[in-house]
């Protein structure tokens, strides 16, 4: 389907069919779509955890305000952000630029120094808040990717990040969880699937300046 039709089709799925699973080929597309998400400076501070294990998903339900979609879904995407962006991380990014684009060091050096100095001056909380904004960008992109693949999803802020972080030992990995998104296929008896989408008229949500 076209992307606009896909976005009209999608909704925040309230009940998934527990017997339907996303194919491995579509999971590869989801992973690639996530990796293509926009991020500030191109630094990609967001890491995706993909959970495809019913036992684990069941244990996550109480940490997710008892939202049953977490257990019902084929997969649960957990959007995590890096808790620090040190010089080594930034330098690795610029090494990728050099490798892929063959950009000379003398051109990259001023930008690299600017980024290292900028993040070096930020507090841990400031870096986390910056990264969290990138997580929302990634989730919005992945919602569109899923819709384009005819895969249902439900974006969620309603979970306990500290408990997720402890469960997956994210602190040891230098990560914190920000958002979760169950993905799969809607149940036939989910009443929300048949509801008309409620949106403002374009005249109220968009202002054109000519």
Order of alpha helices (4+ residues) and beta strands (2+ residues): alpha-alpha-beta-alpha-alpha-beta-alpha-alpha-alpha-beta-alpha-beta-alpha
